[in-house]
Amino acid sequence: MTELSGSHFLVVGATGVLGAELSRRLAALGARLTLSGKSAAKLQALADELGNAVEGTVAADLGKAGSPTEIAAAVYGKELNGLVFAAGVVAFGPAVAVEDDTLDELMLVNLLGYMRLMREVGPQLVRDSVVVQVSAVVAESPTAGMAAYSVTKAGLSAYGKALTLELRRQGVRVIDVRPPHTETGLAARPIAGDAPRLPQGKDPGAVADRIVQAIVDGEKDLPSSSFN
Ligand SMILES: NC(=O)c1ccc[n+]([C@@H]2O[C@H](COP(=O)([O-])OP(=O)(O)OC[C@H]3O[C@@H](n4cnc5c(N)ncnc54)[C@H](OP(=O)(O)O)[C@@H]3O)[C@@H](O)[C@H]2O)c1
């Protein structure tokens, strides 16, 4: 059982639907939060909502190479009991037609920013801390029309597996979370292309509940099947 009361979590992508739901639940369980997102206005609104639970905020665009350093500066010198990475963008369209700007943004926001951030804040993760990286079901089942997005999520999951092995001695648990399609509206705001017709997705609150349960219960992996 992981005690969240009095812990300190950095939540990246806190301004998103899943990130905000996770932040609310962590705050309700007594965690102190440093929140990061792209939109300064959404970040401020979430910080106002969560009040005293918020230790700091940092607006940073992961599409820019220096942003992981900006995020790390917000927690510099502080111990971390948790890191949640819930930032991400999606793009649709044929694999052979994807444009360079789309590829670059997908890779930077979904994968490279996180890898650079881990390099900076990894040493601040204390014993019995937890890293939650929100990958996706497409990491398990790469999907037609979503090749580049699938690659970023599969890369994230692969990175998480290696990270698990490397950080075990430090006492850090890495949970790779691979939710199925969830009704956050993400598919309606792609950076390129148009979403295909999708079946009804999961409820974001239920997905966040399941992730927090995994944090508290000491689970080590959260495949798509665990959201059924
Ligand atoms: N919804 C689904 O069906 C589903 C399924 C599986 C996995 N996921 C994953 O879950 C995570 C959260 O997605 P969501 O569904 O909650 O979507 P969302 O509401 O659109 O949240 C996306 C988050 O990513 C942040 N973000 C986007 N571009 C960014 C950038 N350039 N720099 C920094 N932050 C950026 C957004 O910041 P701002 O809001 O401040 O712009 C927001 O916090 C993503 O990694 C997504 O791939 C989603």
The ligand as a Gaussian input file, in Angstrom:
#p B3LYP/6-31G(d) Opt

LIG

0 1
 N       -8.282000       9.828000     -24.670000
 C       -7.910000       8.628000     -25.068000
 O       -8.640000       7.905000     -25.761000
 C       -6.585000       8.070000     -24.622000
 C       -6.382000       6.684000     -24.645000
 C       -5.144000       6.191000     -24.263000
 C       -4.136000       7.045000     -23.873000
 N       -4.367000       8.411000     -23.865000
 C       -3.283000       9.273000     -23.475000
 O       -3.653000       9.936000     -22.290000
 C       -2.899000      11.147000     -22.182000
 C       -3.859000      12.266000     -21.795000
 O       -4.728000      12.495000     -22.879000
 P       -6.218000      13.041000     -22.703000
 O       -7.087000      12.041000     -23.377000
 O       -6.492000      13.432000     -21.299000
 O       -6.165000      14.293000     -23.678000
 P       -6.108000      15.860000     -23.372000
 O       -7.240000      16.252000     -22.513000
 O       -6.007000      16.492000     -24.715000
 O       -4.750000      16.062000     -22.571000
 C       -3.510000      16.194000     -23.241000
 C       -2.516000      16.826000     -22.316000
 O       -1.288000      16.957000     -23.037000
 C       -0.868000      18.302000     -22.948000
 N       -0.138000      18.722000     -24.133000
 C       -0.508000      18.666000     -25.432000
 N        0.427000      19.213000     -26.213000
 C        1.400000      19.648000     -25.383000
 C        2.617000      20.326000     -25.575000
 N        3.051000      20.697000     -26.793000
 N        3.361000      20.629000     -24.487000
 C        2.950000      20.291000     -23.241000
 N        1.803000      19.655000     -22.996000
 C        1.036000      19.335000     -24.057000
 C       -2.142000      19.118000     -22.837000
 O       -1.824000      20.411000     -22.332000
 P       -2.852000      21.661000     -22.508000
 O       -4.226000      21.116000     -22.243000
 O       -2.377000      22.617000     -21.464000
 O       -2.699000      22.145000     -23.907000
 C       -2.903000      18.240000     -21.859000
 O       -2.446000      18.473000     -20.562000
 C       -2.219000      11.341000     -23.547000
 O       -0.876000      10.917000     -23.459000
 C       -2.979000      10.387000     -24.447000
 O       -2.183000       9.944000     -25.533000
 C       -5.569000       8.934000     -24.204000

